[in-house]
Structure formats: structure tokens, C-alpha cells
Amino acid sequence: MIVVGASYSASMATWARLKYPNLIDGAWSSSAPLYAKMDFFEYNEIMTESLRLVGGENCVAQFRKAFQTLESFA
């Protein structure tokens, strides 16, 4: 499996490759931030605005609901 990412997801692709070399054969990362940040709220803000621009408020609400459901499993 090859994982791919750009921006913050590029960092996640790289970290996933390092953590799971038995599952991930390679990672392609473009414009990855160099330093990990635990609470990268700026990324959430950018993604929320992108979702709002492309899909509208309903799209943002559906993503918010999906993430709340995922977090409830933890």
C-alpha cells in the first residue's frame, strides 16, 4: 500500500509509514509541515471553510456529526 498526502495529511502519511512499515510500503508527501503539533486547530479551520465553500453549511454539519460519532467510540 502507498499512502499519499498534501499539507498536514502529508505529515500523517509520513508518520503512518514510519509507524506501520509492515502495512505501508511507501508514502508520497507534498508540502508537509516539519514539526508535529498536537492541537492543529488551524487545519480544522481551513478544512471547515473549504467544506463550507464547496458543500455549504449542511456539508459542514454532516462532517461535524460524523466526527462526533467517531469520537464517541473512543
PyMOL Python script that loads the backbone (N, CA, C, O; Angstrom):
from pymol import cmd

cmd.read_pdbstr("""\
ATOM      1  N   MET A   1       0.848  -1.167   0.000  1.00  0.00           N
ATOM      2  CA  MET A   1       0.000   0.000   0.000  1.00  0.00           C
ATOM      3  C   MET A   1       0.901   1.240   0.000  1.00  0.00           C
ATOM      4  O   MET A   1       1.931   1.282   0.673  1.00  0.00           O
ATOM      5  N   ILE A   2       0.493   2.221  -0.754  1.00  0.00           N
ATOM      6  CA  ILE A   2       1.152   3.528  -0.790  1.00  0.00           C
ATOM      7  C   ILE A   2       0.160   4.547  -0.249  1.00  0.00           C
ATOM      8  O   ILE A   2      -0.994   4.576  -0.678  1.00  0.00           O
ATOM      9  N   VAL A   3       0.600   5.390   0.694  1.00  0.00           N
ATOM     10  CA  VAL A   3      -0.262   6.447   1.209  1.00  0.00           C
ATOM     11  C   VAL A   3       0.207   7.777   0.632  1.00  0.00           C
ATOM     12  O   VAL A   3       1.395   7.977   0.376  1.00  0.00           O
ATOM     13  N   VAL A   4      -0.751   8.684   0.432  1.00  0.00           N
ATOM     14  CA  VAL A   4      -0.478   9.960  -0.230  1.00  0.00           C
ATOM     15  C   VAL A   4      -1.078  11.083   0.601  1.00  0.00           C
ATOM     16  O   VAL A   4      -2.151  10.927   1.184  1.00  0.00           O
ATOM     17  N   GLY A   5      -0.385  12.212   0.654  1.00  0.00           N
ATOM     18  CA  GLY A   5      -0.938  13.355   1.354  1.00  0.00           C
ATOM     19  C   GLY A   5      -0.298  14.651   0.912  1.00  0.00           C
ATOM     20  O   GLY A   5       0.813  14.671   0.381  1.00  0.00           O
ATOM     21  N   ALA A   6      -1.021  15.733   1.141  1.00  0.00           N
ATOM     22  CA  ALA A   6      -0.519  17.079   0.870  1.00  0.00           C
ATOM     23  C   ALA A   6      -0.838  17.933   2.086  1.00  0.00           C
ATOM     24  O   ALA A   6      -1.905  17.798   2.685  1.00  0.00           O
ATOM     25  N   SER A   7       0.082  18.805   2.445  1.00  0.00           N
ATOM     26  CA  SER A   7      -0.058  19.658   3.617  1.00  0.00           C
ATOM     27  C   SER A   7      -0.036  18.795   4.870  1.00  0.00           C
ATOM     28  O   SER A   7       0.829  17.930   5.004  1.00  0.00           O
ATOM     29  N   TYR A   8      -0.973  19.015   5.792  1.00  0.00           N
ATOM     30  CA  TYR A   8      -0.948  18.270   7.047  1.00  0.00           C
ATOM     31  C   TYR A   8      -1.150  16.778   6.826  1.00  0.00           C
ATOM     32  O   TYR A   8      -0.557  15.965   7.534  1.00  0.00           O
ATOM     33  N   SER A   9      -1.976  16.406   5.858  1.00  0.00           N
ATOM     34  CA  SER A   9      -2.179  14.979   5.591  1.00  0.00           C
ATOM     35  C   SER A   9      -0.896  14.331   5.062  1.00  0.00           C
ATOM     36  O   SER A   9      -0.731  13.116   5.169  1.00  0.00           O
ATOM     37  N   ALA A  10       0.002  15.121   4.499  1.00  0.00           N
ATOM     38  CA  ALA A  10       1.303  14.598   4.073  1.00  0.00           C
ATOM     39  C   ALA A  10       2.128  14.183   5.289  1.00  0.00           C
ATOM     40  O   ALA A  10       2.811  13.159   5.265  1.00  0.00           O
ATOM     41  N   SER A  11       2.060  14.977   6.341  1.00  0.00           N
ATOM     42  CA  SER A  11       2.740  14.592   7.583  1.00  0.00           C
ATOM     43  C   SER A  11       2.154  13.296   8.124  1.00  0.00           C
ATOM     44  O   SER A  11       2.888  12.404   8.549  1.00  0.00           O
ATOM     45  N   MET A  12       0.824  13.198   8.108  1.00  0.00           N
ATOM     46  CA  MET A  12       0.182  11.987   8.616  1.00  0.00           C
ATOM     47  C   MET A  12       0.568  10.764   7.783  1.00  0.00           C
ATOM     48  O   MET A  12       0.762   9.680   8.333  1.00  0.00           O
ATOM     49  N   ALA A  13       0.682  10.928   6.462  1.00  0.00           N
ATOM     50  CA  ALA A  13       1.095   9.820   5.603  1.00  0.00           C
ATOM     51  C   ALA A  13       2.507   9.367   5.963  1.00  0.00           C
ATOM     52  O   ALA A  13       2.779   8.170   6.044  1.00  0.00           O
ATOM     53  N   THR A  14       3.395  10.323   6.177  1.00  0.00           N
ATOM     54  CA  THR A  14       4.778  10.005   6.543  1.00  0.00           C
ATOM     55  C   THR A  14       4.843   9.305   7.894  1.00  0.00           C
ATOM     56  O   THR A  14       5.531   8.295   8.043  1.00  0.00           O
ATOM     57  N   TRP A  15       4.124   9.845   8.881  1.00  0.00           N
ATOM     58  CA  TRP A  15       4.123   9.240  10.215  1.00  0.00           C
ATOM     59  C   TRP A  15       3.529   7.834  10.176  1.00  0.00           C
ATOM     60  O   TRP A  15       4.017   6.935  10.861  1.00  0.00           O
ATOM     61  N   ALA A  16       2.480   7.640   9.379  1.00  0.00           N
ATOM     62  CA  ALA A  16       1.869   6.316   9.261  1.00  0.00           C
ATOM     63  C   ALA A  16       2.863   5.318   8.681  1.00  0.00           C
ATOM     64  O   ALA A  16       2.937   4.176   9.134  1.00  0.00           O
ATOM     65  N   ARG A  17       3.620   5.744   7.688  1.00  0.00           N
ATOM     66  CA  ARG A  17       4.641   4.866   7.085  1.00  0.00           C
ATOM     67  C   ARG A  17       5.697   4.483   8.109  1.00  0.00           C
ATOM     68  O   ARG A  17       6.134   3.333   8.162  1.00  0.00           O
ATOM     69  N   LEU A  18       6.107   5.457   8.929  1.00  0.00           N
ATOM     70  CA  LEU A  18       7.106   5.180   9.962  1.00  0.00           C
ATOM     71  C   LEU A  18       6.555   4.243  11.037  1.00  0.00           C
ATOM     72  O   LEU A  18       7.265   3.358  11.515  1.00  0.00           O
ATOM     73  N   LYS A  19       5.306   4.435  11.413  1.00  0.00           N
ATOM     74  CA  LYS A  19       4.708   3.649  12.490  1.00  0.00           C
ATOM     75  C   LYS A  19       4.310   2.241  12.033  1.00  0.00           C
ATOM     76  O   LYS A  19       4.387   1.293  12.814  1.00  0.00           O
ATOM     77  N   TYR A  20       3.892   2.105  10.795  1.00  0.00           N
ATOM     78  CA  TYR A  20       3.399   0.820  10.291  1.00  0.00           C
ATOM     79  C   TYR A  20       4.140   0.372   9.026  1.00  0.00           C
ATOM     80  O   TYR A  20       3.515   0.210   7.978  1.00  0.00           O
ATOM     81  N   PRO A  21       5.453   0.171   9.106  1.00  0.00           N
ATOM     82  CA  PRO A  21       6.201  -0.229   7.900  1.00  0.00           C
ATOM     83  C   PRO A  21       5.792  -1.603   7.370  1.00  0.00           C
ATOM     84  O   PRO A  21       6.014  -1.914   6.200  1.00  0.00           O
ATOM     85  N   ASN A  22       5.193  -2.423   8.235  1.00  0.00           N
ATOM     86  CA  ASN A  22       4.728  -3.742   7.805  1.00  0.00           C
ATOM     87  C   ASN A  22       3.432  -3.659   6.989  1.00  0.00           C
ATOM     88  O   ASN A  22       3.088  -4.602   6.277  1.00  0.00           O
ATOM     89  N   LEU A  23       2.715  -2.535   7.092  1.00  0.00           N
ATOM     90  CA  LEU A  23       1.458  -2.368   6.371  1.00  0.00           C
ATOM     91  C   LEU A  23       1.561  -1.400   5.191  1.00  0.00           C
ATOM     92  O   LEU A  23       0.842  -1.539   4.200  1.00  0.00           O
ATOM     93  N   ILE A  24       2.464  -0.416   5.306  1.00  0.00           N
ATOM     94  CA  ILE A  24       2.564   0.649   4.303  1.00  0.00           C
ATOM     95  C   ILE A  24       3.925   0.564   3.619  1.00  0.00           C
ATOM     96  O   ILE A  24       4.965   0.693   4.265  1.00  0.00           O
ATOM     97  N   ASP A  25       3.906   0.347   2.311  1.00  0.00           N
ATOM     98  CA  ASP A  25       5.143   0.179   1.547  1.00  0.00           C
ATOM     99  C   ASP A  25       5.819   1.497   1.203  1.00  0.00           C
ATOM    100  O   ASP A  25       7.036   1.542   1.029  1.00  0.00           O
ATOM    101  N   GLY A  26       5.049   2.562   1.105  1.00  0.00           N
ATOM    102  CA  GLY A  26       5.626   3.851   0.749  1.00  0.00           C
ATOM    103  C   GLY A  26       4.673   4.988   1.055  1.00  0.00           C
ATOM    104  O   GLY A  26       3.468   4.790   1.207  1.00  0.00           O
ATOM    105  N   ALA A  27       5.239   6.184   1.141  1.00  0.00           N
ATOM    106  CA  ALA A  27       4.433   7.383   1.398  1.00  0.00           C
ATOM    107  C   ALA A  27       4.897   8.481   0.453  1.00  0.00           C
ATOM    108  O   ALA A  27       6.095   8.726   0.311  1.00  0.00           O
ATOM    109  N   TRP A  28       3.941   9.138  -0.189  1.00  0.00           N
ATOM    110  CA  TRP A  28       4.242  10.306  -1.014  1.00  0.00           C
ATOM    111  C   TRP A  28       3.668  11.512  -0.284  1.00  0.00           C
ATOM    112  O   TRP A  28       2.462  11.602  -0.052  1.00  0.00           O
ATOM    113  N   SER A  29       4.549  12.429   0.072  1.00  0.00           N
ATOM    114  CA  SER A  29       4.137  13.585   0.871  1.00  0.00           C
ATOM    115  C   SER A  29       4.543  14.870   0.177  1.00  0.00           C
ATOM    116  O   SER A  29       5.693  15.031  -0.231  1.00  0.00           O
ATOM    117  N   SER A  30       3.599  15.778   0.046  1.00  0.00           N
ATOM    118  CA  SER A  30       3.854  17.064  -0.592  1.00  0.00           C
ATOM    119  C   SER A  30       3.551  18.200   0.376  1.00  0.00           C
ATOM    120  O   SER A  30       2.454  18.267   0.932  1.00  0.00           O
ATOM    121  N   SER A  31       4.509  19.087   0.579  1.00  0.00           N
ATOM    122  CA  SER A  31       4.339  20.273   1.430  1.00  0.00           C
ATOM    123  C   SER A  31       3.947  19.934   2.867  1.00  0.00           C
ATOM    124  O   SER A  31       3.078  20.576   3.457  1.00  0.00           O
ATOM    125  N   ALA A  32       4.600  18.924   3.410  1.00  0.00           N
ATOM    126  CA  ALA A  32       4.291  18.511   4.786  1.00  0.00           C
ATOM    127  C   ALA A  32       4.946  19.452   5.793  1.00  0.00           C
ATOM    128  O   ALA A  32       6.112  19.812   5.629  1.00  0.00           O
ATOM    129  N   PRO A  33       4.212  19.856   6.837  1.00  0.00           N
ATOM    130  CA  PRO A  33       4.836  20.614   7.921  1.00  0.00           C
ATOM    131  C   PRO A  33       5.917  19.761   8.583  1.00  0.00           C
ATOM    132  O   PRO A  33       5.766  18.544   8.692  1.00  0.00           O
ATOM    133  N   LEU A  34       6.990  20.383   9.018  1.00  0.00           N
ATOM    134  CA  LEU A  34       8.115  19.636   9.570  1.00  0.00           C
ATOM    135  C   LEU A  34       7.929  19.245  11.030  1.00  0.00           C
ATOM    136  O   LEU A  34       8.494  18.246  11.475  1.00  0.00           O
ATOM    137  N   TYR A  35       7.164  19.999  11.767  1.00  0.00           N
ATOM    138  CA  TYR A  35       7.018  19.744  13.188  1.00  0.00           C
ATOM    139  C   TYR A  35       5.588  19.320  13.517  1.00  0.00           C
ATOM    140  O   TYR A  35       4.619  19.909  13.037  1.00  0.00           O
ATOM    141  N   ALA A  36       5.484  18.291  14.341  1.00  0.00           N
ATOM    142  CA  ALA A  36       4.166  17.824  14.772  1.00  0.00           C
ATOM    143  C   ALA A  36       3.551  18.836  15.722  1.00  0.00           C
ATOM    144  O   ALA A  36       4.256  19.481  16.498  1.00  0.00           O
ATOM    145  N   LYS A  37       2.267  18.967  15.659  1.00  0.00           N
ATOM    146  CA  LYS A  37       1.545  19.877  16.531  1.00  0.00           C
ATOM    147  C   LYS A  37       0.330  19.125  17.066  1.00  0.00           C
ATOM    148  O   LYS A  37      -0.492  18.640  16.288  1.00  0.00           O
ATOM    149  N   MET A  38       0.215  19.027  18.373  1.00  0.00           N
ATOM    150  CA  MET A  38      -0.861  18.238  18.972  1.00  0.00           C
ATOM    151  C   MET A  38      -2.246  18.813  18.676  1.00  0.00           C
ATOM    152  O   MET A  38      -3.155  18.069  18.306  1.00  0.00           O
ATOM    153  N   ASP A  39      -2.412  20.087  18.831  1.00  0.00           N
ATOM    154  CA  ASP A  39      -3.719  20.712  18.609  1.00  0.00           C
ATOM    155  C   ASP A  39      -3.610  21.641  17.403  1.00  0.00           C
ATOM    156  O   ASP A  39      -3.437  22.850  17.558  1.00  0.00           O
ATOM    157  N   PHE A  40      -3.712  21.076  16.210  1.00  0.00           N
ATOM    158  CA  PHE A  40      -3.530  21.846  14.973  1.00  0.00           C
ATOM    159  C   PHE A  40      -4.880  22.412  14.552  1.00  0.00           C
ATOM    160  O   PHE A  40      -5.438  22.031  13.523  1.00  0.00           O
ATOM    161  N   PHE A  41      -5.395  23.332  15.372  1.00  0.00           N
ATOM    162  CA  PHE A  41      -6.728  23.889  15.131  1.00  0.00           C
ATOM    163  C   PHE A  41      -6.801  24.676  13.820  1.00  0.00           C
ATOM    164  O   PHE A  41      -7.872  24.781  13.223  1.00  0.00           O
ATOM    165  N   GLU A  42      -5.686  25.221  13.375  1.00  0.00           N
ATOM    166  CA  GLU A  42      -5.690  25.978  12.115  1.00  0.00           C
ATOM    167  C   GLU A  42      -6.086  25.082  10.936  1.00  0.00           C
ATOM    168  O   GLU A  42      -6.773  25.524  10.015  1.00  0.00           O
ATOM    169  N   TYR A  43      -5.651  23.831  10.973  1.00  0.00           N
ATOM    170  CA  TYR A  43      -6.008  22.890   9.913  1.00  0.00           C
ATOM    171  C   TYR A  43      -7.521  22.666   9.906  1.00  0.00           C
ATOM    172  O   TYR A  43      -8.150  22.654   8.848  1.00  0.00           O
ATOM    173  N   ASN A  44      -8.094  22.490  11.093  1.00  0.00           N
ATOM    174  CA  ASN A  44      -9.549  22.303  11.179  1.00  0.00           C
ATOM    175  C   ASN A  44     -10.293  23.509  10.627  1.00  0.00           C
ATOM    176  O   ASN A  44     -11.301  23.354   9.937  1.00  0.00           O
ATOM    177  N   GLU A  45      -9.803  24.710  10.925  1.00  0.00           N
ATOM    178  CA  GLU A  45     -10.451  25.928  10.422  1.00  0.00           C
ATOM    179  C   GLU A  45     -10.413  25.986   8.902  1.00  0.00           C
ATOM    180  O   GLU A  45     -11.414  26.314   8.265  1.00  0.00           O
ATOM    181  N   ILE A  46      -9.266  25.670   8.324  1.00  0.00           N
ATOM    182  CA  ILE A  46      -9.119  25.702   6.862  1.00  0.00           C
ATOM    183  C   ILE A  46     -10.016  24.658   6.208  1.00  0.00           C
ATOM    184  O   ILE A  46     -10.681  24.943   5.212  1.00  0.00           O
ATOM    185  N   MET A  47     -10.036  23.443   6.768  1.00  0.00           N
ATOM    186  CA  MET A  47     -10.864  22.386   6.189  1.00  0.00           C
ATOM    187  C   MET A  47     -12.349  22.716   6.315  1.00  0.00           C
ATOM    188  O   MET A  47     -13.127  22.452   5.399  1.00  0.00           O
ATOM    189  N   THR A  48     -12.740  23.291   7.447  1.00  0.00           N
ATOM    190  CA  THR A  48     -14.146  23.669   7.631  1.00  0.00           C
ATOM    191  C   THR A  48     -14.561  24.710   6.595  1.00  0.00           C
ATOM    192  O   THR A  48     -15.637  24.603   6.006  1.00  0.00           O
ATOM    193  N   GLU A  49     -13.725  25.703   6.371  1.00  0.00           N
ATOM    194  CA  GLU A  49     -14.056  26.734   5.379  1.00  0.00           C
ATOM    195  C   GLU A  49     -14.098  26.157   3.971  1.00  0.00           C
ATOM    196  O   GLU A  49     -14.932  26.564   3.162  1.00  0.00           O
ATOM    197  N   SER A  50     -13.207  25.211   3.665  1.00  0.00           N
ATOM    198  CA  SER A  50     -13.222  24.560   2.349  1.00  0.00           C
ATOM    199  C   SER A  50     -14.510  23.767   2.156  1.00  0.00           C
ATOM    200  O   SER A  50     -15.137  23.828   1.098  1.00  0.00           O
ATOM    201  N   LEU A  51     -14.899  23.014   3.202  1.00  0.00           N
ATOM    202  CA  LEU A  51     -16.152  22.264   3.113  1.00  0.00           C
ATOM    203  C   LEU A  51     -17.345  23.193   2.947  1.00  0.00           C
ATOM    204  O   LEU A  51     -18.257  22.912   2.169  1.00  0.00           O
ATOM    205  N   ARG A  52     -17.336  24.296   3.678  1.00  0.00           N
ATOM    206  CA  ARG A  52     -18.436  25.269   3.598  1.00  0.00           C
ATOM    207  C   ARG A  52     -18.510  25.869   2.191  1.00  0.00           C
ATOM    208  O   ARG A  52     -19.598  26.024   1.637  1.00  0.00           O
ATOM    209  N   LEU A  53     -17.364  26.203   1.624  1.00  0.00           N
ATOM    210  CA  LEU A  53     -17.306  26.810   0.293  1.00  0.00           C
ATOM    211  C   LEU A  53     -17.828  25.855  -0.778  1.00  0.00           C
ATOM    212  O   LEU A  53     -18.577  26.258  -1.669  1.00  0.00           O
ATOM    213  N   VAL A  54     -17.433  24.603  -0.687  1.00  0.00           N
ATOM    214  CA  VAL A  54     -17.799  23.634  -1.723  1.00  0.00           C
ATOM    215  C   VAL A  54     -19.170  23.014  -1.479  1.00  0.00           C
ATOM    216  O   VAL A  54     -19.954  22.850  -2.414  1.00  0.00           O
ATOM    217  N   GLY A  55     -19.464  22.665  -0.208  1.00  0.00           N
ATOM    218  CA  GLY A  55     -20.688  21.911   0.056  1.00  0.00           C
ATOM    219  C   GLY A  55     -21.756  22.630   0.853  1.00  0.00           C
ATOM    220  O   GLY A  55     -22.881  22.143   0.967  1.00  0.00           O
ATOM    221  N   GLY A  56     -21.416  23.792   1.410  1.00  0.00           N
ATOM    222  CA  GLY A  56     -22.399  24.545   2.178  1.00  0.00           C
ATOM    223  C   GLY A  56     -22.462  24.116   3.637  1.00  0.00           C
ATOM    224  O   GLY A  56     -21.731  23.231   4.080  1.00  0.00           O
ATOM    225  N   GLU A  57     -23.356  24.768   4.368  1.00  0.00           N
ATOM    226  CA  GLU A  57     -23.490  24.527   5.807  1.00  0.00           C
ATOM    227  C   GLU A  57     -23.921  23.099   6.112  1.00  0.00           C
ATOM    228  O   GLU A  57     -23.465  22.514   7.095  1.00  0.00           O
ATOM    229  N   ASN A  58     -24.784  22.535   5.292  1.00  0.00           N
ATOM    230  CA  ASN A  58     -25.224  21.161   5.520  1.00  0.00           C
ATOM    231  C   ASN A  58     -24.050  20.188   5.449  1.00  0.00           C
ATOM    232  O   ASN A  58     -23.974  19.246   6.237  1.00  0.00           O
ATOM    233  N   CYS A  59     -23.153  20.411   4.526  1.00  0.00           N
ATOM    234  CA  CYS A  59     -21.965  19.567   4.390  1.00  0.00           C
ATOM    235  C   CYS A  59     -21.109  19.653   5.661  1.00  0.00           C
ATOM    236  O   CYS A  59     -20.659  18.630   6.177  1.00  0.00           O
ATOM    237  N   VAL A  60     -20.889  20.866   6.161  1.00  0.00           N
ATOM    238  CA  VAL A  60     -20.119  21.062   7.387  1.00  0.00           C
ATOM    239  C   VAL A  60     -20.806  20.347   8.545  1.00  0.00           C
ATOM    240  O   VAL A  60     -20.146  19.687   9.348  1.00  0.00           O
ATOM    241  N   ALA A  61     -22.112  20.475   8.633  1.00  0.00           N
ATOM    242  CA  ALA A  61     -22.867  19.835   9.717  1.00  0.00           C
ATOM    243  C   ALA A  61     -22.751  18.319   9.654  1.00  0.00           C
ATOM    244  O   ALA A  61     -22.627  17.665  10.689  1.00  0.00           O
ATOM    245  N   GLN A  62     -22.790  17.756   8.461  1.00  0.00           N
ATOM    246  CA  GLN A  62     -22.681  16.301   8.312  1.00  0.00           C
ATOM    247  C   GLN A  62     -21.294  15.810   8.731  1.00  0.00           C
ATOM    248  O   GLN A  62     -21.176  14.778   9.392  1.00  0.00           O
ATOM    249  N   PHE A  63     -20.255  16.540   8.353  1.00  0.00           N
ATOM    250  CA  PHE A  63     -18.901  16.165   8.781  1.00  0.00           C
ATOM    251  C   PHE A  63     -18.762  16.277  10.291  1.00  0.00           C
ATOM    252  O   PHE A  63     -18.178  15.400  10.928  1.00  0.00           O
ATOM    253  N   ARG A  64     -19.290  17.341  10.866  1.00  0.00           N
ATOM    254  CA  ARG A  64     -19.223  17.525  12.320  1.00  0.00           C
ATOM    255  C   ARG A  64     -19.911  16.352  13.031  1.00  0.00           C
ATOM    256  O   ARG A  64     -19.382  15.809  14.001  1.00  0.00           O
ATOM    257  N   LYS A  65     -21.079  15.974  12.542  1.00  0.00           N
ATOM    258  CA  LYS A  65     -21.820  14.861  13.129  1.00  0.00           C
ATOM    259  C   LYS A  65     -21.026  13.556  13.003  1.00  0.00           C
ATOM    260  O   LYS A  65     -20.974  12.766  13.946  1.00  0.00           O
ATOM    261  N   ALA A  66     -20.415  13.334  11.851  1.00  0.00           N
ATOM    262  CA  ALA A  66     -19.628  12.114  11.631  1.00  0.00           C
ATOM    263  C   ALA A  66     -18.444  12.047  12.596  1.00  0.00           C
ATOM    264  O   ALA A  66     -18.172  10.992  13.168  1.00  0.00           O
ATOM    265  N   PHE A  67     -17.743  13.159  12.780  1.00  0.00           N
ATOM    266  CA  PHE A  67     -16.600  13.169  13.691  1.00  0.00           C
ATOM    267  C   PHE A  67     -17.042  12.982  15.141  1.00  0.00           C
ATOM    268  O   PHE A  67     -16.352  12.319  15.915  1.00  0.00           O
ATOM    269  N   GLN A  68     -18.172  13.554  15.511  1.00  0.00           N
ATOM    270  CA  GLN A  68     -18.693  13.346  16.868  1.00  0.00           C
ATOM    271  C   GLN A  68     -19.021  11.877  17.102  1.00  0.00           C
ATOM    272  O   GLN A  68     -18.776  11.342  18.183  1.00  0.00           O
ATOM    273  N   THR A  69     -19.574  11.232  16.087  1.00  0.00           N
ATOM    274  CA  THR A  69     -19.880   9.811  16.202  1.00  0.00           C
ATOM    275  C   THR A  69     -18.583   9.005  16.357  1.00  0.00           C
ATOM    276  O   THR A  69     -18.504   8.124  17.213  1.00  0.00           O
ATOM    277  N   LEU A  70     -17.588   9.296  15.550  1.00  0.00           N
ATOM    278  CA  LEU A  70     -16.302   8.595  15.659  1.00  0.00           C
ATOM    279  C   LEU A  70     -15.671   8.791  17.030  1.00  0.00           C
ATOM    280  O   LEU A  70     -15.157   7.844  17.624  1.00  0.00           O
ATOM    281  N   GLU A  71     -15.711  10.021  17.531  1.00  0.00           N
ATOM    282  CA  GLU A  71     -15.107  10.299  18.828  1.00  0.00           C
ATOM    283  C   GLU A  71     -15.851   9.592  19.958  1.00  0.00           C
ATOM    284  O   GLU A  71     -15.253   9.294  20.992  1.00  0.00           O
ATOM    285  N   SER A  72     -17.124   9.323  19.783  1.00  0.00           N
ATOM    286  CA  SER A  72     -17.892   8.629  20.819  1.00  0.00           C
ATOM    287  C   SER A  72     -17.462   7.166  20.956  1.00  0.00           C
ATOM    288  O   SER A  72     -17.735   6.542  21.981  1.00  0.00           O
ATOM    289  N   PHE A  73     -16.802   6.616  19.951  1.00  0.00           N
ATOM    290  CA  PHE A  73     -16.335   5.235  20.012  1.00  0.00           C
ATOM    291  C   PHE A  73     -15.093   5.083  20.877  1.00  0.00           C
ATOM    292  O   PHE A  73     -14.769   3.976  21.307  1.00  0.00           O
ATOM    293  N   ALA A  74     -14.396   6.180  21.136  1.00  0.00           N
ATOM    294  CA  ALA A  74     -13.122   6.099  21.886  1.00  0.00           C
ATOM    295  C   ALA A  74     -13.341   5.867  23.353  1.00  0.00           C
ATOM    296  O   ALA A  74     -12.378   5.776  24.114  1.00  0.00           O
TER     297      ALA A  74
END
""", "prot")
cmd.dss("prot")
cmd.show_as("cartoon", "prot")
cmd.util.cbc("prot")
cmd.orient("prot")
